[in-house]
């Protein structure tokens, strides 16, 4: 389970004389959004320096307008980085893992056999379902996308399916399984910060998440029908021939995959399981791909550091199996560090707490509370750039309002996760969006209307918060405090009476 090493500031935590006004809170937020829209979208810059500009503006506003000391803002940056340290470590490890598994032949073999098993018509819904099952079993959308998701990108390319569609289907499945898994860190976190029983939270998540997945599968089936025609048996054979010319393909190359997911299924956390997968992959490369020698040992670890660059007769295969290794993670890590630092500054200056409080002040009904929860979670993904904050800040800030409306805490836990975790991959500078774009090799948004990126095809990211809003507007599945307990008592009494 993911835990935060600090308690984010709430509105009541900040003394009135030190609390920023709404105007003061909005200036760095509006500035950051302006920098990102002009710099990253208008000028075509990567998000790194627009985020740095946002940090500078937030620091100046915090010190000279709000009156926060430099030391407290430094502490905010450190807390932001500490909060995201698990994500940073997983990014490092996943980039190494992808390179090592490629060098060992694991990912090439998955592509090779996947091209035999899957057809273009069923590929997208099948990818979503398989990703759902794997993510549910291991409790991690990131691990699923960074391992099987990479292989699905290759299989889809061989079948003529656009990579952005494949990435969208993989993410829909990965986040679906993650949200209903008792092993998921964000699922545990959502239950913990809202004081909700874990299994109660999971049961509450299942209905909306299941509906979103069902609609998504229909959409992917239709996309699969419209996207076919770009592949042929000859093309598949050409790709498979290129793979076997560069790698030894046999069941032995799946040992790293079996070890990694076997440990995850036994309840080991993501990092130890992934590290075990790296070492197993290195030894698989030495003993299966060869040579079994000191030179082979050095070559395998060089792949872990620098990645792979196969040279086959098929350019598609070369591009699919070109990996960056440890050094290739630098772009992704640096943008995550910048985003987490900015989020820490916004938190420590009181900006996030004031904005969350302002959202709460606008709420005057159960429907408004549900919509406000969704808006707060999505807003935190945009501002704090970290899915944990999208759960924690609204979860802590809105608990009192749910009590005032006599609503069970499961409504809040569902709200922050349905709109928070699932939308993190839609934000290009959020740790989730940066990670998914990096490991899958597909941008979040690109081209006209973003259709060259995966976001428009990541259906769960839109459907999950939309279904949550519908629940709030209609009152469907909105549970009052004590409702389920009373229903359970009546059911038990009726069962006893029937037995008598």
C-alpha positions in Angstrom: 0.0 0.0 0.0 1.2 3.5 -0.8 1.6 5.8 2.1 2.4 9.5 2.3 5.3 10.5 4.5 3.5 13.8 5.4 0.0 15.1 6.0 -0.9 17.6 3.3 -2.2 20.9 4.6 -5.9 21.3 4.9 -7.7 24.7 5.1 -8.1 24.5 8.9 -4.4 23.6 9.3 -3.3 27.0 8.2 -3.6 29.9 10.7 -6.0 32.6 9.4 -3.2 35.2 9.3 -1.0 32.9 7.1 -3.7 31.6 4.9 -3.6 32.8 1.2 -6.7 34.5 -0.2 -8.4 32.9 -3.2 -6.9 35.5 -5.5 -3.4 34.7 -4.2 -4.1 31.0 -4.6 -5.3 31.4 -8.2 -2.4 33.5 -9.5 0.2 30.6 -9.5 -2.5 28.1 -10.7 -3.5 30.3 -13.6 0.1 31.1 -14.3 1.1 27.5 -14.4 -1.7 26.6 -16.7 -0.8 29.5 -19.0 2.8 28.5 -19.1 1.9 24.9 -19.9 -0.6 25.9 -22.6 1.7 28.5 -24.3 5.0 26.7 -23.8 4.1 23.0 -24.3 1.2 23.4 -26.7 1.7 26.7 -28.4 5.5 26.7 -28.7 6.0 22.9 -28.8 8.4 22.8 -25.8 8.6 19.8 -23.6 6.8 20.4 -20.3 10.0 20.6 -18.3 10.6 24.3 -18.4 7.0 25.4 -18.4 6.8 23.5 -15.1 10.0 25.2 -13.9 8.4 28.6 -14.8 5.4 27.6 -12.7 7.8 26.8 -9.8 9.4 30.2 -10.0 6.1 32.0 -10.1 4.8 29.9 -7.2 7.9 30.6 -5.2 7.8 34.3 -5.8 4.1 34.6 -4.9 4.6 32.3 -1.9 7.5 34.3 -0.5 6.7 37.9 -1.3 2.9 38.0 -1.4 1.7 35.2 0.8 4.7 35.4 3.2 5.9 31.8 3.3 9.6 31.4 4.2 12.0 30.0 1.7 12.8 27.1 4.1 9.1 26.0 4.3 8.9 26.1 0.5 12.1 24.0 0.3 10.5 21.5 2.7 7.4 21.5 0.4 9.6 20.5 -2.6 11.2 17.8 -0.5 7.9 16.4 0.7 6.6 16.4 -2.9 9.6 14.4 -4.1 9.3 12.1 -1.1 5.7 11.5 -1.9 6.5 10.5 -5.4 9.7 8.5 -4.7 8.0 5.2 -5.2 6.9 6.3 -8.6 10.4 7.6 -9.5 11.9 4.3 -8.4 9.4 2.3 -10.4 10.1 4.4 -13.5 13.9 3.6 -13.2 13.2 -0.1 -12.7 10.6 -0.4 -15.5 12.9 1.2 -18.0 15.6 -1.3 -17.1 13.2 -4.2 -17.1 11.9 -3.4 -20.6 15.4 -3.3 -21.9 16.4 -6.5 -20.1 13.3 -8.4 -21.2 13.9 -7.3 -24.8 17.5 -8.4 -24.6 16.4 -11.7 -23.1 13.9 -12.3 -25.8 10.8 -12.2 -23.5 9.1 -9.2 -25.2 10.1 -10.3 -28.7 8.6 -13.8 -28.0 5.4 -12.3 -26.6 5.0 -10.4 -29.9 5.9 -13.5 -31.9 3.4 -15.7 -30.3 0.8 -13.0 -29.9 0.7 -12.5 -33.7 -0.2 -16.2 -34.0 -2.9 -16.2 -31.4 -4.7 -12.8 -31.8 -6.5 -11.5 -34.8 -7.1 -7.8 -35.7 -10.8 -8.0 -35.1 -10.6 -9.1 -31.5 -7.2 -7.7 -30.6 -8.3 -4.4 -28.9 -11.0 -5.9 -26.6 -8.8 -8.8 -25.9 -5.9 -6.5 -24.9 -8.2 -4.6 -22.6 -9.5 -7.8 -20.9 -6.1 -9.4 -20.5 -4.7 -6.1 -19.0 -7.7 -6.0 -16.6 -7.0 -9.6 -15.4 -3.2 -9.0 -15.0 -3.7 -5.6 -13.2 -6.3 -7.1 -10.9 -3.9 -10.0 -10.0 -0.8 -7.9 -9.4 -2.6 -4.7 -8.2 -0.6 -2.3 -10.4 -1.6 -0.5 -13.5 1.9 0.7 -14.0 3.5 -2.7 -13.8 0.9 -4.1 -16.3 1.5 -1.3 -18.8 5.2 -1.4 -18.5 5.4 -5.2 -19.1 2.6 -6.7 -21.0 1.5 -3.3 -22.4 4.8 -3.0 -24.2 4.3 -6.4 -25.8 0.7 -5.5 -26.8 2.0 -2.4 -28.6 4.3 -4.7 -30.7 1.5 -7.2 -31.4 -0.9 -4.5 -32.4 1.6 -3.0 -34.8 2.1 -6.3 -36.4 -1.6 -6.7 -36.8 -2.0 -3.3 -38.4 -3.7 -1.7 -35.3 -2.6 2.0 -34.7 -0.4 2.1 -31.6 -2.5 4.8 -30.0 -5.5 2.6 -30.0 -3.6 -0.3 -28.5 -2.2 2.0 -25.8 -5.7 3.2 -25.0 -7.1 -0.3 -24.7 -4.2 -1.4 -22.5 -4.6 1.6 -20.1 -8.4 1.0 -19.9 -7.7 -2.6 -18.8 -4.8 -1.8 -16.6 -6.7 0.9 -14.6 -9.9 -1.2 -14.4 -8.0 -4.1 -12.8 -6.1 -1.8 -10.5 -9.3 -0.1 -9.2 -10.9 -3.3 -8.1 -7.8 -5.0 -6.8 -7.2 -5.3 -3.0 -3.5 -5.2 -3.8 -3.6 -1.8 -5.4 -1.8 1.0 -3.6 -4.1 3.7 -4.7 -7.2 1.6 -3.9 -5.8 1.1 -0.4 -5.0 4.8 -0.1 -8.5 5.9 -1.2 -10.0 3.7 1.5 -7.6 4.8 4.2 -7.8 8.6 3.7 -11.6 8.4 3.7 -11.9 6.0 6.7 -13.6 3.4 4.6 -13.3 -0.4 4.9 -11.2 -1.6 2.0 -13.5 -4.3 0.8 -16.5 -2.0 1.1 -14.6 0.5 -1.0 -13.9 -2.1 -3.6 -17.5 -3.3 -3.8 -18.6 0.3 -4.2 -16.1 0.7 -7.1 -17.1 -2.4 -9.0 -20.4 -1.3 -10.4 -19.3 2.0 -12.0 -15.9 0.5 -13.1 -17.6 -2.5 -14.6 -20.1 -0.4 -16.6 -17.2 1.8 -17.9 -15.2 -1.4 -18.9 -18.3 -2.8 -20.7 -18.9 0.3 -22.7 -15.2 0.5 -23.5 -15.1 -3.1 -24.8 -17.9 -2.3 -27.2 -16.0 0.7 -28.4 -12.8 -1.3 -28.9 -14.7 -4.0 -30.8 -16.0 -1.3 -33.2 -12.5 0.2 -33.5 -11.1 -3.2 -34.2 -13.5 -3.7 -37.1 -12.7 -0.3 -38.5 -8.9 -0.5 -38.0 -8.3 -3.9 -39.7 -6.9 -4.2 -43.1 -3.4 -2.9 -42.5 -1.8 -6.3 -42.0 -1.6 -9.6 -43.8 -0.3 -13.2 -43.3 2.8 -12.3 -45.3 3.4 -9.2 -43.2 3.0 -11.2 -40.0 5.4 -13.9 -41.2 7.9 -11.2 -42.2 7.8 -9.7 -38.7 8.1 -13.1 -37.0 11.1 -14.0 -39.3 12.8 -10.7 -38.3 12.3 -11.6 -34.6 13.7 -15.1 -34.9 16.7 -13.7 -36.9 17.7 -11.6 -33.9 16.5 -13.6 -30.9 16.1 -17.2 -29.8 12.4 -17.7 -29.3 11.5 -20.5 -26.9 9.4 -21.1 -23.7 12.6 -20.5 -21.7 12.5 -16.7 -22.4 9.2 -16.5 -20.4 11.0 -17.3 -17.1 11.4 -13.6 -16.2 7.7 -13.0 -16.8 6.7 -16.0 -14.7 9.0 -15.0 -11.8 7.9 -11.3 -11.8 4.1 -12.0 -11.9 4.5 -15.1 -9.7 6.0 -12.9 -6.9 3.4 -10.3 -7.4 0.6 -12.9 -7.1 2.3 -14.1 -3.9 1.8 -10.6 -2.5 5.3 -9.1 -3.0 5.3 -5.3 -3.6 5.9 -4.0 -7.1 9.5 -3.0 -6.6 11.0 -6.3 -5.3 9.0 -8.2 -7.9 10.3 -6.0 -10.7 13.9 -6.1 -9.5 13.6 -10.0 -9.4 12.4 -9.8 -13.0 15.4 -7.7 -14.0 17.9 -10.2 -12.5 16.1 -13.2 -14.0 16.0 -11.4 -17.4 19.8 -10.8 -17.3 20.5 -14.5 -16.6 17.9 -15.5 -19.3 19.8 -13.3 -21.8 23.1 -14.9 -20.8 22.0 -18.5 -20.9 19.4 -18.4 -23.7 20.6 -15.6 -26.0 24.2 -16.1 -25.2 27.1 -16.1 -25.1 27.6 -17.8 -21.7 30.8 -16.0 -20.7 32.1 -13.0 -19.0 31.5 -11.1 -22.2 27.9 -12.2 -22.2 27.5 -11.1 -18.6 28.9 -7.6 -19.4 26.7 -7.4 -22.5 23.5 -8.2 -20.5 24.2 -5.4 -18.0 25.2 -3.0 -20.8 21.7 -3.6 -22.2 20.2 -2.8 -18.8 22.1 0.5 -18.8 21.9 1.6 -22.4 19.0 -0.3 -23.9 18.7 -2.3 -27.1 18.9 -1.4 -30.8 18.3 -4.5 -32.9 19.2 -4.4 -36.6 16.8 -6.7 -38.5 15.6 -6.5 -42.0 12.2 -5.1 -40.8 12.3 -1.5 -39.7 9.0 -1.9 -37.7 10.7 -4.6 -35.6 13.8 -2.4 -35.1 11.7 0.5 -33.8 9.4 -1.7 -31.6 12.4 -3.4 -29.9 14.5 -0.2 -29.6 14.7 0.5 -25.8 16.5 3.1 -23.7 17.4 1.2 -20.5 18.4 3.0 -17.4 19.8 6.0 -19.2 16.7 6.3 -21.4 14.6 7.0 -18.3 16.2 10.5 -17.9 13.6 12.5 -19.8 10.7 10.8 -17.9 12.4 11.2 -14.5 13.2 14.8 -14.9 9.7 15.8 -15.9 8.3 13.9 -12.9 10.7 15.6 -10.6 9.7 19.0 -11.9 6.0 18.2 -11.6 6.3 16.8 -8.0 8.4 19.8 -7.0 5.7 22.2 -8.3 3.0 20.2 -6.5 5.0 20.4 -3.2 5.3 24.1 -3.6 1.6 24.5 -4.3 0.8 22.4 -1.2 3.2 24.1 1.2 2.1 27.6 0.2 -1.5 26.7 1.0 -2.7 27.1 -2.5 -4.2 23.6 -2.9 -5.9 23.8 0.5 -7.5 27.2 -0.3 -8.7 26.0 -3.7 -10.1 22.8 -2.3 -12.0 24.8 0.4 -13.4 27.2 -2.3 -14.7 24.2 -4.2 -16.4 23.0 -1.0 -18.0 26.4 -0.5 -19.7 26.1 -3.9 -21.5 22.8 -3.0 -25.1 22.9 -1.9 -26.5 19.4 -2.8 -25.5 15.8 -3.0 -25.2 16.1 -6.8 -23.0 19.2 -6.4 -20.9 17.3 -3.8 -20.3 14.4 -6.2 -19.4 16.8 -9.0 -17.2 18.8 -6.7 -15.4 15.7 -5.6 -14.7 14.7 -9.3 -13.6 18.3 -10.1 -11.3 18.4 -7.1 -9.7 15.1 -7.9 -9.1 16.0 -11.6 -7.9 19.5 -10.6 -5.3 18.0 -8.2 -4.1 15.8 -11.1 -3.6 18.9 -13.1 -2.1 21.0 -10.4 -0.1 18.6 -8.2 0.7 16.3 -11.1 0.5 13.2 -8.8 -2.3 10.7 -8.5 -1.8 10.2 -4.8 -2.5 13.9 -4.2 -5.7 13.6 -6.3 -6.9 11.1 -3.7 -5.5 12.6 -0.5 -6.4 16.3 -0.9 -10.1 15.9 -1.8 -10.4 12.9 0.5 -9.2 14.9 3.5 -10.8 18.2 2.6 -14.3 16.9 1.8 -14.8 14.3 4.6 -16.7 16.8 6.7 -19.1 17.8 3.9 -20.0 14.1 3.3 -20.8 13.9 7.0 -23.0 17.0 6.8 -25.0 15.4 4.0 -25.3 12.2 6.0 -23.5 10.3 3.2 -21.5 7.1 3.9 -17.7 7.5 3.4 -17.7 4.9 0.6 -19.3 7.6 -1.7 -16.2 9.8 -1.1 -13.7 6.9 -1.5 -15.4 6.0 -4.8 -15.4 9.6 -5.9 -11.7 10.4 -5.4 -10.6 7.2 -7.1 -13.1 7.1 -9.9 -12.1 10.7 -10.9 -8.6 10.8 -9.5 -6.5 7.8 -10.3 -8.2 7.0 -13.6 -7.6 10.5 -15.1 -3.9 10.8 -14.1 -2.9 9.2 -17.4 -4.8 11.9 -19.3 -2.5 14.8 -18.0 0.7 15.0 -20.1 2.8 16.4 -17.1 1.2 14.2 -14.4 3.4 11.4 -13.2 0.9 8.9 -14.6 0.7 10.5 -18.1 4.5 10.9 -18.3 5.1 7.3 -17.3 2.5 5.8 -19.6 3.7 7.8 -22.6 7.3 6.9 -21.9 6.9 3.1 -21.5 4.4 2.7 -24.2 6.1 5.0 -26.7 2.8 6.8 -27.5 2.2 10.5 -26.6 -0.8 11.4 -24.4 -2.1 14.0 -26.8 -0.8 14.6 -30.3 -2.0 15.6 -33.8 -5.4 17.0 -34.7 -7.8 16.7 -31.7 -5.2 14.7 -30.0 -6.0 11.6 -32.1 -2.4 10.7 -32.7 -2.0 10.2 -28.9 -3.5 7.6 -26.7 -5.8 9.8 -24.6 -8.9 9.8 -27.0 -8.8 6.0 -27.0 -8.3 5.6 -23.2 -12.1 5.3 -22.7 -12.0 4.5 -19.0 -10.4 7.9 -18.3 -13.5 9.7 -19.5 -16.2 7.1 -18.7 -15.2 6.6 -15.0 -15.7 10.2 -13.9 -18.7 10.6 -16.2 -20.5 7.6 -14.6 -19.6 9.0 -11.2 -21.3 12.3 -12.1 -24.4 10.5 -13.4 -24.6 8.7 -10.0 -24.5 12.0 -8.2 -27.1 13.6 -10.5 -29.5 10.7 -10.2 -28.8 9.5 -6.7 -28.2 6.0 -8.0 -25.8 4.0 -5.8 -25.5 7.0 -3.4 -25.4 5.4 0.1 -26.6 7.2 3.2 -24.8 6.5 6.5 -26.0 3.3 8.0 -28.1 2.2 5.0 -26.2 -1.0 4.2 -25.8 -1.9 7.9 -29.6 -1.6 8.4 -30.2 -3.6 5.2 -27.8 -6.3 6.5 -29.6 -6.5 9.8 -33.0 -6.8 8.2 -31.6 -9.5 5.9 -30.2 -11.5 8.8 -33.4 -11.2 10.8 -35.4 -12.4 7.7 -33.0 -15.3 7.2 -33.4 -16.4 10.8 -37.2 -16.1 10.6 -37.2 -18.2 7.4 -35.2 -20.9 9.1 -37.6 -21.0 12.0 
